[in-house]
Amino acid sequence: MNNHQPLLHNESTSRPAPAEQQSTVWLVGAGPGDPELLTVKAMRIISQAEVVLYDSLISDDILALLPRQCTRIHTGKRCGAHKMSQGEINRTLLTAARKYQCVVRLKGGDPFIFGRGGEELEYLEKHGMDVRIIPGITAAGGCAAAAGIPLTHREYGNALVLHSGHTKFHEFSPCQNPTRVFYMGLRQAGAITAHLLQEGLSTDTPVALITNGTLSNQQVHKGLLIDLPEISAKALTESSGPGLIFVGEVAAMAKSDSKITTNQHNVPTSETHTRSVA
C-alpha cells in the first residue's frame, strides 16, 4: 500500500525526534530513470526510508522500489507544473527530519546538477539538520551513454558544458558564473590559473581541490584562484590519489567533513514501520 500524504504540518508544530535517534536527510540522485542505474548506496538508503519526497521525473520502476511502509510525498517540480514550491519542499523536509530518523529527498539525475540540492542542503543545515548526499548518474551522462555519445573525445572535444535551458524565472539565460571542474589538472595548476585570469576571472574566485574523492581518505583543500598553484603543490605532497579542481563561487561551499558522501554515516538498521506524518 502506498502512503501518499499531503504537506506536513508547519515546522513550528512538529514534534522533535527522540534524543537517542540521529535524524538524517538524504539527498539521493535517482539517475535518468532506469532503476538498474541506481547506485548500491542509493538502494540501501531508499530501502530504509521512512519518508520520501520525490519529483515527477522519478520513474514508476524506481517508485516501485520504495518500502511499502514509507510515506510518499509527490513534490512535482516539472516546468510549469510545480505541485509544491521550493519553500514548501524545504519546510516539509525540515518537519520530517524533526520527526523521523531516515528522510529521503529523491531527485532525478544528480541532486547537485540542476537539482536544487544545494538550496535544500543550505536550508537544512541552517536549521541544524544532518544532511548527506548520494550522487546519481546525471541525465547528460546517462542519456549520452544510452545513445552512444561520448561526452569527451580526445579527437573532438576536451571539455564539457552543462547549461540549464532556463532560469528560476523560466527564461533562457546565457551562461553566468559557471562552475569549472578540471580533471587531471593538479600538475598543470599554474597554467590553468594563468588561463583563467586571462579569461577575466578575479584573483579571489573561490577554488576547491579534492583528492581521493568519496573515499575514507578524501582530502579537501580550499582557497582562492590566485593561490591554486600553491594549493595544488600542497595536495600533491600529501596524496598520490586522483584529484579534481573546482573553480567558481560554489567552491566556497566545500566541506572538509567527508561524512557528507563517504561511508561514515548513521543509517537506521531497524525495520521501518508505518507512520503518520500528521
C-alpha positions in Angstrom: 0.0 0.0 0.0 1.4 3.4 -1.0 1.1 6.1 1.7 0.7 9.2 -0.3 0.3 12.1 2.1 -0.3 15.9 1.9 2.1 18.5 3.1 3.4 18.0 6.6 2.3 20.3 9.4 4.2 23.6 9.8 7.7 23.1 11.1 6.9 25.0 14.3 4.3 22.4 15.4 6.3 19.3 14.7 7.5 17.0 17.5 11.2 16.5 17.8 12.7 13.1 17.1 13.7 11.1 20.2 17.0 12.2 21.6 18.7 8.9 21.0 17.9 9.0 17.3 20.2 10.7 14.8 17.9 12.1 12.1 19.4 12.3 8.7 18.1 13.8 5.5 19.5 12.0 2.4 19.5 13.9 -0.9 19.5 11.0 -3.3 20.2 11.0 -7.0 17.9 8.5 -8.8 19.7 8.8 -12.1 18.0 9.2 -15.5 15.2 6.7 -14.9 16.5 3.1 -15.3 16.3 1.5 -11.8 19.4 -0.6 -12.6 21.4 2.7 -12.8 20.7 3.4 -9.2 23.8 3.2 -7.0 24.2 0.5 -4.4 24.2 3.2 -1.7 21.0 4.8 -3.1 19.3 1.4 -3.0 20.3 0.8 0.6 19.1 4.1 1.9 15.9 4.1 -0.1 15.1 0.6 1.3 15.2 2.1 4.9 13.4 5.4 4.2 10.5 6.4 6.5 9.5 9.5 4.4 10.3 10.0 0.7 9.8 13.3 -1.1 10.1 12.6 -4.8 10.0 14.6 -8.1 7.8 14.0 -11.2 10.9 12.8 -13.0 11.2 9.7 -10.8 10.1 6.7 -12.9 7.4 4.3 -11.8 10.0 1.5 -11.9 12.0 3.3 -9.2 9.0 4.3 -7.2 8.1 0.6 -7.1 11.3 0.0 -5.1 10.3 2.2 -2.2 9.3 0.5 1.0 5.6 -0.2 1.3 5.6 1.3 4.8 7.1 4.6 3.9 5.2 7.8 3.4 5.5 9.2 -0.1 5.2 12.9 -0.9 5.0 13.9 -4.5 6.6 17.4 -4.9 6.0 17.7 -8.7 8.8 20.0 -10.0 8.3 19.8 -13.7 8.5 23.0 -15.8 5.2 24.9 -15.5 3.6 22.3 -13.2 5.1 22.6 -9.7 3.0 20.8 -7.2 5.0 22.3 -4.3 7.1 25.4 -4.2 10.8 25.1 -3.3 10.0 26.8 0.0 7.3 24.3 0.8 9.6 21.4 0.0 12.3 22.9 2.3 9.9 23.2 5.2 8.5 19.7 4.6 11.9 18.2 4.7 12.7 20.0 7.9 9.4 18.9 9.6 10.0 15.3 8.5 13.6 15.4 9.8 12.4 16.6 13.2 10.1 13.6 13.5 11.7 10.7 11.7 15.1 9.1 11.5 15.6 8.5 7.8 14.2 11.1 5.4 14.9 10.8 1.6 14.7 13.5 -0.9 14.6 11.6 -4.2 15.7 13.5 -7.3 16.1 12.6 -11.0 19.7 12.6 -12.2 22.1 14.1 -9.7 20.9 16.3 -6.8 23.7 18.8 -7.3 23.3 19.2 -11.1 20.3 21.5 -11.8 18.5 19.6 -9.0 18.3 22.4 -6.4 20.1 20.1 -3.9 22.4 23.0 -2.9 19.4 25.1 -1.8 18.0 22.3 0.2 21.3 21.5 1.8 21.8 25.1 2.8 18.3 25.4 4.3 18.5 22.2 6.3 22.0 22.8 7.6 20.9 26.3 8.6 18.3 24.6 10.9 20.8 22.2 12.3 19.9 19.1 10.4 22.3 16.3 9.4 22.3 16.1 5.6 24.1 13.5 3.4 24.4 13.4 -0.4 24.2 10.4 -2.6 25.1 11.4 -6.2 23.3 9.9 -9.1 24.1 9.4 -12.8 23.2 12.8 -14.3 20.9 12.9 -17.2 23.6 14.1 -19.6 25.8 11.1 -18.8 23.0 8.5 -18.7 21.3 9.7 -21.9 24.6 10.1 -23.8 25.6 6.6 -22.9 22.2 5.3 -24.0 22.6 7.0 -27.3 26.3 6.1 -27.8 27.5 9.7 -27.5 30.9 10.1 -25.8 30.8 13.4 -24.0 34.5 13.8 -24.3 36.8 12.5 -27.0 40.5 13.3 -27.5 39.9 13.9 -31.2 36.8 16.0 -31.0 36.4 17.8 -27.6 38.3 18.1 -24.4 35.7 19.9 -22.3 32.0 19.5 -21.4 29.5 22.3 -20.8 26.3 21.6 -18.8 23.9 24.5 -19.2 20.4 25.0 -17.9 17.8 25.8 -20.5 16.0 28.2 -18.2 16.5 30.3 -15.1 14.4 30.3 -12.0 12.1 32.7 -13.9 11.7 30.1 -16.7 13.6 32.1 -19.3 16.8 31.2 -21.1 19.9 33.0 -20.0 23.4 32.9 -21.3 26.0 31.1 -19.1 26.7 33.2 -16.0 29.3 32.4 -13.3 29.9 28.8 -14.5 31.5 26.3 -12.2 34.6 24.9 -13.9 35.9 21.4 -13.0 39.3 20.3 -14.2 40.2 16.7 -14.4 43.9 15.5 -14.2 45.0 19.1 -13.7 46.9 19.2 -10.4 50.3 19.3 -12.1 49.0 22.0 -14.5 47.5 24.2 -11.9 49.8 27.1 -12.8 48.8 27.1 -16.4 45.2 26.7 -15.5 45.3 29.7 -13.2 47.1 31.8 -15.8 44.5 30.9 -18.4 41.5 31.7 -16.1 42.9 35.0 -15.0 43.5 35.9 -18.7 39.8 35.0 -19.3 38.9 37.6 -16.8 38.2 35.6 -13.6 39.0 37.5 -10.4 42.0 36.5 -8.3 39.7 35.9 -5.3 37.4 33.5 -7.2 36.9 30.5 -4.8 38.6 27.2 -5.6 38.5 23.8 -4.1 40.8 20.8 -4.7 39.6 17.3 -3.8 41.8 14.3 -3.8 40.6 10.7 -3.3 37.0 11.9 -3.6 34.3 9.9 -1.8 36.9 7.6 -0.2 37.7 7.4 3.5 41.0 9.3 2.9 39.3 12.1 0.9 41.0 15.5 1.3 39.5 18.9 0.6 41.7 22.0 0.1 40.0 25.4 -0.2 41.3 28.8 -1.2 41.4 31.4 -3.9 42.3 31.2 -7.6 45.5 33.2 -7.1 46.7 30.5 -4.7 45.7 27.5 -6.8 49.3 26.5 -7.8 50.3 26.6 -4.1 47.3 24.6 -3.1 47.9 22.0 -5.8 51.5 21.6 -4.8 50.5 21.0 -1.2 47.9 18.4 -2.3 50.5 16.6 -4.4 52.8 16.2 -1.4 50.0 14.9 0.8 48.3 12.5 -1.6 49.1 10.3 -4.6 45.5 9.8 -5.4 43.5 11.4 -8.2 42.3 14.9 -7.8 39.8 17.4 -9.2 40.0 21.2 -9.3 36.7 23.2 -8.8 36.7 26.8 -9.7 33.6 29.1 -9.1 31.5 30.6 -6.4 30.1 27.3 -5.3 33.6 26.0 -4.4 33.3 28.1 -1.3 30.7 25.7 0.0 33.1 22.8 0.0 33.3 21.0 3.4 36.3 19.1 4.7 33.9 16.7 6.6 34.0 13.6 4.4 30.9 12.1 6.1 28.7 14.0 3.7 29.3 11.5 0.9 31.6 8.7 2.2 30.8 5.6 4.2 31.0 7.5 7.5 27.3 7.7 8.2 24.5 6.9 10.6 21.9 4.7 8.9 18.9 3.2 10.7 19.1 -0.6 10.8 15.8 -1.4 12.4 12.8 -2.3 10.4 10.7 0.7 9.4 7.1 0.7 10.4 4.1 2.6 9.1 4.0 6.1 10.5 1.8 9.1 10.0 3.3 12.4 9.1 0.4 14.4 10.6 
